[in-house]
Amino acid sequence: MWLSPRGSNGRTVTAAFALLAAGPECMMRAESEVSLAGKQPRISVLRPYHPHAQTEGTPVSDLRLGVIGLGLRRSIATSAHHPGQGSAITAVCDLDPEVRRREAEYFGTDVAVDDYKLLLGRDDLDAIVVATPDDTHETIAIDALRAGKAVFVEKPLGITVESCDNILRAAYETGTRLYVGHNMRHMGVVRLMRDIIARGDIGEPKAVWVRHFVGYGGDYYFKDWHADRTRTTGLLLQKAAHDIDVLHWLAGGYTRRVNALGDLLVYGDLPRREADTPRPANWLREFDWPPTARRDLHHIVDVEDVSVMNMQLDNGVVAAYQQCHFTPDYWRNYTVIGTEGRLENFGDGPGDEVKVWNTGPSGYRAEADITYRVPEAEGSHGGGDSRIMEEFCRFVRDGGVTDTSPVAARMSVAAGVLATRSLREGGAPFEVPALDPELIAYFEGGQVRRRD
């Protein structure tokens, strides 16, 4: 940590901290650059991130993973594939024969099947990764848990409150380890905001506002099964589950009461493909602009493309979330207001900024009291995919409490489900159903059954 001059208007404090980005032997140095505007700095070093530190020199055999579904979330499989370094994809399952052929070659395995049940009885698999469409999570996850395989379920955990509760109950009853892929908890920008809050820079959080600009929404979410509410419930669940989970994590509570408004304003009238016809070959490489120029949408489009959601959390925090799928830009903006200041992120990737204002009152100030830079990271989702798979593998091996939470995953789905119901019923408020306290205690205790 050191002081250095910057021009004639102030000083710069740089707090350097270590970030474990890709494994126990790969420590990245990152800097949070702090601009001070006419006040004495509060200098703190953000805590190091150690998802699964190992004893140096201790050999670890590869955890053998089977992946079910290799579509848009293929990156979680590639992030976990480190043969000879602790984990490897040794079996793949997909309905598409070309995907099976390609991925078996990529991962170097001869186990490539079209029926996930063929993986569940294999003794040469330690864990299962479920990355299939959302409406299939419940059945596949429960089957895998009952087969005694540790399970990673991609978010959202399910598309109804009941499906989530059924998965949690199966994990509890079988004692098999369950992990949910809320990778945003491992993104640098989210961890930075959480550290700022935990350190007390803005006091106690009382309000959280989230705006999600989904610039590629028409391509990512309206050209395949995501556009069909029977497969997702709606994008206020499917897409928002990430941000609701982060909002809960930053605010320190879960949504108790919710209402929402939304509509299908742009993509409802655009040209669609016939049923059972393939997506355009270039659908994730070429993007149309403006949004009204998009073609070849899914044959069913009945989810909202814009929505706003209001929440009251169980700790009194008031929160709001807004999502739009026809913006020109693609990023998330968080504002957290506490009893002693507020923070806001500008960009959500490595090298972007989180600003803190904690003096005042004043008029508009572009220059914050403290400005932090999001740490550099490699890989998809700002390094979040690599880190979440590291934590999952550590959890499969050793158990214990993780930064992601099956309870939190269920609560983000519950809030999204009730918000979607609200927007389709004229904005009426709804209470979020509580989770069985027995399940809460089990999962918050690291999935260890207490002896009576």
Beta strands, then each sheet from edge to edge (+ up, - down):
strand 1: 2-6
strand 2: 10-20
strand 3: 27-36
strand 4: 63-68
strand 5: 87-93
strand 6: 112-113
strand 7: 127-130
strand 8: 150-154
strand 9: 178-181
strand 10: 205-214
strand 11: 255-263
strand 12: 306-313
strand 13: 318-324
strand 14: 330-338
strand 15: 341-346
strand 16: 353-357
strand 17: 370-373
strand 18: 430-431
sheet 1: 1+ 2- 3+
sheet 2: 6+ 5+ 4+ 7+ 8+ 9+
sheet 3: 17+ 16- 15+ 14- 10+ 13+ 12- 11+ 18-
end
